Amino acid sequence: MMKGSTPTCLLAAWSIHEAELRRYLQHRLDQPEDAEDLLHDAFLKVLRQGRRFCGVQNPRAWLFQVTRNTLTDRLRAHRAHLSLPDDLPAPASTTPAPVDELNQCLPRVLAELSEADRFALTLCDIEGQSQRVLADRLGISLPGAKSRVQRARARLQQRLVDACQVRFDEEGRVCCFTPREPEPISSEVRREAS
């Protein structure tokens, strides 16, 4: 087989299970052409696996999982959304909850974390990228990326509690905190920036 061509194991598994996957999608969708589109999308995802597909223990189960995920993604993207009326009254209280005001502390506390923690939190929680993107950027496994994000979140939370003197009510909700002023820029730092 030439480099870059589709592995025979992948084509054989797809050929065996394609009709079954098509019936699965047709059963769950209203229009047959939608099933064909999704089957095509699923096949493209399978193709991205290349030679790695040959190591899959149960190709049928794996193909069904990819197909189910493709269907789920499509259904989520096409969910019906309800429009809000133009004359919807404003909420009675416009005072934000104390937890929403913690953003006053966030920039400084985030800057105090390690570069690795800052990168993980910025990429996944602030920029909204997936933990898979973090794993790919760092060259680590997805479980490793998930652990890294969880540990970074725990350290951020602890720093917020310590640095901003966060206090909780009886139900465990943030009730109050002391905002931190940003550190003044020293004259030495200002000279370096000039």
C-alpha positions as CSV (number, residue, x, y, z in Angstrom):
1,M,0.0,0.0,0.0
2,M,1.3,3.5,-0.9
3,K,2.1,6.0,1.8
4,G,-1.0,8.2,2.4
5,S,-3.4,5.7,0.9
6,T,-6.4,4.4,2.8
7,P,-5.5,1.2,4.8
8,T,-7.2,-2.0,3.6
9,C,-8.4,-2.8,7.1
10,L,-10.3,0.4,7.3
11,L,-11.9,0.0,3.8
12,A,-12.9,-3.6,4.6
13,A,-14.5,-2.7,8.0
14,W,-16.4,0.2,6.4
15,S,-17.6,-2.1,3.5
16,I,-18.9,-4.7,6.0
17,H,-20.7,-2.2,8.3
18,E,-21.7,0.6,6.0
19,A,-25.3,-0.7,5.3
20,E,-25.9,-1.3,9.0
21,L,-24.6,2.2,9.8
22,R,-26.9,3.7,7.1
23,R,-30.0,1.9,8.5
24,Y,-29.1,3.1,12.0
25,L,-29.0,6.7,10.8
26,Q,-32.1,6.4,8.7
27,H,-34.0,5.1,11.7
28,R,-33.1,8.1,13.7
29,L,-33.5,10.8,11.1
30,D,-36.6,12.1,9.2
31,Q,-35.0,12.4,5.8
32,P,-32.9,9.7,4.0
33,E,-30.6,12.3,2.4
34,D,-29.7,13.5,5.9
35,A,-28.6,9.9,6.8
36,E,-26.4,9.9,3.7
37,D,-24.8,13.2,4.6
38,L,-24.1,12.0,8.1
39,L,-22.8,8.7,6.9
40,H,-20.4,10.6,4.7
41,D,-19.3,12.8,7.6
42,A,-18.7,9.8,9.7
43,F,-16.7,8.1,7.0
44,L,-14.5,11.2,6.8
45,K,-13.9,11.0,10.5
46,V,-13.0,7.4,10.2
47,L,-10.5,8.1,7.3
48,R,-8.6,10.5,9.6
49,Q,-7.6,7.5,11.7
50,G,-5.5,6.1,8.8
51,R,-3.4,3.2,9.9
52,R,-4.3,3.6,13.5
53,F,-7.7,2.1,12.6
54,C,-6.0,-1.3,12.1
55,G,-5.3,-1.5,15.8
56,V,-9.0,-1.1,16.8
57,Q,-10.1,-4.2,18.8
58,N,-13.8,-4.0,17.8
59,P,-14.1,-2.1,14.5
60,R,-17.9,-2.4,14.4
61,A,-18.3,-0.9,17.8
62,W,-15.8,1.8,17.0
63,L,-17.6,2.7,13.7
64,F,-20.9,2.9,15.5
65,Q,-19.4,5.1,18.2
66,V,-18.1,7.5,15.5
67,T,-21.5,7.5,13.8
68,R,-23.4,8.1,17.0
69,N,-21.1,11.0,17.8
70,T,-21.6,12.4,14.4
71,L,-25.3,12.2,14.8
72,T,-25.2,13.8,18.2
73,D,-23.1,16.7,16.9
74,R,-25.6,17.3,14.1
75,L,-28.6,17.2,16.4
76,R,-27.0,19.6,18.8
77,A,-26.1,22.0,16.0
78,H,-29.7,22.0,14.7
79,R,-31.6,22.2,18.0
80,A,-34.6,24.5,17.9
81,H,-34.0,27.8,19.7
82,L,-36.8,29.8,21.2
83,S,-36.8,33.5,20.5
84,L,-37.3,35.8,23.5
85,P,-39.9,38.5,23.1
86,D,-38.7,42.0,22.5
87,D,-40.7,43.3,25.5
88,L,-39.1,40.9,28.0
89,P,-38.7,42.8,31.3
90,A,-35.3,43.3,32.8
91,P,-34.5,41.1,35.9
92,A,-35.7,42.6,39.2
93,S,-32.2,42.7,40.6
94,T,-29.4,44.0,38.5
95,T,-26.8,43.5,41.3
96,P,-24.5,40.8,40.2
97,A,-23.9,37.8,42.5
98,P,-20.7,38.0,44.5
99,V,-19.3,35.0,42.6
100,D,-19.7,37.0,39.3
101,E,-17.7,39.9,40.8
102,L,-14.7,37.7,41.4
103,N,-13.5,38.7,38.0
104,Q,-12.0,41.7,39.7
105,C,-9.5,39.3,41.3
106,L,-9.0,37.0,38.4
107,P,-6.4,38.8,36.3
108,R,-3.9,39.3,39.1
109,V,-4.4,35.8,40.6
110,L,-4.2,34.2,37.2
111,A,-0.9,36.0,36.6
112,E,0.5,34.5,39.9
113,L,-0.1,31.0,38.7
114,S,2.6,29.0,36.9
115,E,2.9,29.4,33.1
116,A,1.6,25.9,32.6
117,D,-1.5,26.5,34.7
118,R,-2.1,29.9,33.0
119,F,-1.8,28.3,29.6
120,A,-4.2,25.5,30.4
121,L,-6.8,27.8,32.0
122,T,-6.6,30.4,29.3
123,L,-6.9,28.0,26.4
124,C,-9.7,25.8,27.8
125,D,-11.7,28.0,30.2
126,I,-11.2,31.5,28.8
127,E,-10.8,30.9,25.1
128,G,-13.2,28.0,25.1
129,Q,-10.9,25.5,23.3
130,S,-11.4,21.8,24.0
131,Q,-9.1,19.8,26.3
132,R,-8.2,17.8,23.1
133,V,-6.7,21.0,21.7
134,L,-4.7,21.4,24.8
135,A,-3.5,17.8,24.6
136,D,-2.5,18.2,21.0
137,R,-0.6,21.5,21.7
138,L,1.3,20.0,24.6
139,G,1.9,16.6,22.9
140,I,0.2,14.8,25.8
141,S,-2.7,12.3,26.1
142,L,-6.3,13.6,26.5
143,P,-6.5,12.2,30.1
144,G,-3.2,14.0,30.9
145,A,-4.7,17.2,29.5
146,K,-7.9,16.7,31.6
147,S,-5.8,16.2,34.7
148,R,-3.7,19.2,34.0
149,V,-6.8,21.4,33.6
150,Q,-8.4,20.1,36.8
151,R,-5.2,20.7,38.8
152,A,-4.9,24.2,37.4
153,R,-8.5,24.9,38.3
154,A,-8.0,23.7,41.8
155,R,-4.9,25.9,42.2
156,L,-6.7,28.9,40.8
157,Q,-9.6,28.4,43.2
158,Q,-7.2,28.1,46.2
159,R,-5.4,31.3,45.1
160,L,-8.7,33.1,44.7
161,V,-9.8,32.0,48.2
162,D,-6.4,33.0,49.7
163,A,-5.6,36.2,47.8
164,C,-9.1,37.7,47.6
165,Q,-10.2,36.5,51.0
166,V,-13.2,34.7,49.6
167,R,-15.8,33.6,52.1
168,F,-18.7,31.2,51.7
169,D,-22.2,31.1,53.2
170,E,-23.8,28.1,54.9
171,E,-24.7,26.6,51.5
172,G,-21.2,26.8,50.2
173,R,-21.8,29.7,47.8
174,V,-19.5,32.7,47.5
175,C,-21.0,35.4,49.8
176,C,-18.2,38.0,49.8
177,F,-14.6,38.7,49.1
178,T,-12.0,41.5,49.2
179,P,-11.0,42.7,45.8
180,R,-7.2,43.0,45.2
181,E,-5.8,46.1,43.7
182,P,-3.4,45.5,40.8
183,E,0.2,45.8,41.9
184,P,1.7,49.2,40.9
185,I,4.2,49.0,38.1
186,S,7.7,49.8,39.5
187,S,9.8,52.5,37.9
188,E,12.3,49.8,36.9
189,V,9.7,47.9,35.0
190,R,8.5,51.1,33.4
191,R,12.0,51.9,32.2
192,E,12.4,48.3,30.7
193,A,9.1,48.7,28.9
194,S,10.2,52.1,27.4
